[in-house]
């Protein structure tokens, strides 16, 4: 299970860095969804913090919860813009985060 957490953390760490740098294509995505540019930066920071929390055993549950909320937001954004085929990757992350939450809860 530890490897799953590392994979999830790396996925969100890279997403956070890309969102923070904000290449033109990412800025266009947020604009298309109707979100202000400051929201992109906020999401990037949340993704970075959440991914770092997954690396620490005592805070894994909180990191997984925070990233679950972010992923839910991504899924809602895709659904609102009817980008059904793009939902596959976030759905996989969503279910892996649920598994992580379940494992951290069971280990308590």
C-alpha distance (Angstrom), angle and dihedral (degrees) to the residues before:
residue distance angle dihedral
X1 . . .
X2 3.77 . .
X3 3.80 90.2 .
X4 3.79 91.0 55.0
X5 3.80 90.1 54.9
X6 3.79 90.6 50.2
X7 3.81 91.4 50.1
X8 3.81 92.0 48.6
X9 3.79 91.9 45.6
X10 3.81 91.9 50.6
X11 3.81 91.4 48.0
X12 3.81 92.0 53.6
X13 3.79 93.1 39.4
X14 3.80 90.1 57.1
X15 3.83 92.0 43.0
X16 3.80 90.0 50.7
X17 3.78 92.4 51.1
X18 3.81 92.4 48.3
X19 3.81 92.0 47.2
X20 3.80 91.0 47.6
X21 3.80 93.4 49.7
X22 3.79 87.8 45.7
X23 3.79 107.8 -157.4
X24 3.79 115.4 -158.8
X25 3.81 93.8 -96.6
X26 3.82 92.3 54.7
X27 3.80 92.5 47.4
X28 3.81 88.9 50.1
X29 3.82 90.7 51.9
X30 3.79 93.1 53.9
X31 3.79 90.7 44.7
X32 3.83 91.1 49.7
X33 3.80 89.4 53.6
X34 3.81 90.6 49.9
X35 3.80 97.1 -111.3
X36 3.83 122.2 138.7
X37 3.81 119.4 -117.6
X38 3.80 91.3 -110.2
X39 3.79 88.8 61.6
X40 3.82 89.5 59.6
X41 3.80 90.0 55.5
X42 3.81 91.9 46.5
X43 3.80 91.8 50.7
X44 3.81 89.9 48.1
X45 3.80 91.7 53.8
X46 3.82 91.7 46.7
X47 3.82 90.2 49.9
X48 3.81 91.4 50.0
X49 3.80 94.1 47.4
X50 3.82 92.9 43.7
X51 3.79 92.0 50.4
X52 3.80 91.7 49.8
X53 3.80 90.0 50.3
X54 3.81 89.3 57.4
X55 3.80 90.3 62.5
X56 3.83 92.2 60.8
X57 3.81 115.2 72.7
X58 3.80 94.9 -145.9
X59 3.82 93.3 52.1
X60 3.80 100.9 37.2
X61 3.80 93.4 103.3
X62 3.80 92.2 53.8
X63 3.79 93.1 45.6
X64 3.79 90.5 49.2
X65 3.80 91.1 48.9
X66 3.81 93.4 49.2
X67 3.80 91.9 47.8
X68 3.80 90.5 45.8
X69 3.81 88.9 58.4
X70 3.82 91.0 48.0
X71 3.81 90.8 49.2
X72 3.78 90.8 49.2
X73 3.81 87.7 54.2
X74 3.81 90.3 51.8
X75 3.80 90.8 50.3
X76 3.82 91.6 49.3
X77 3.81 90.4 48.7
X78 3.80 91.2 51.6
X79 3.80 91.6 46.3
X80 3.81 92.8 49.5
X81 3.81 90.7 51.7
X82 3.83 91.2 42.2
X83 3.81 93.4 -121.4
X84 3.78 93.5 148.5
X85 3.81 97.5 160.3
X86 3.80 91.8 55.5
X87 3.80 91.5 59.2
X88 3.81 94.7 77.7
X89 3.81 98.5 84.2
X90 3.83 95.6 43.5
X91 3.81 89.8 46.9
X92 3.80 90.8 55.2
X93 3.81 90.1 49.3
X94 3.80 90.0 46.4
X95 3.80 92.7 55.1
X96 3.81 92.6 43.4
X97 3.80 89.1 52.7
X98 3.80 89.9 51.2
X99 3.81 88.9 51.9
X100 3.81 89.5 49.4
X101 3.81 91.4 50.6
X102 3.79 90.1 47.9
X103 3.81 92.3 50.1
X104 3.80 94.2 47.1
X105 3.83 90.2 48.1
X106 3.81 92.0 48.1
X107 3.80 92.0 50.2
X108 3.80 92.6 56.4
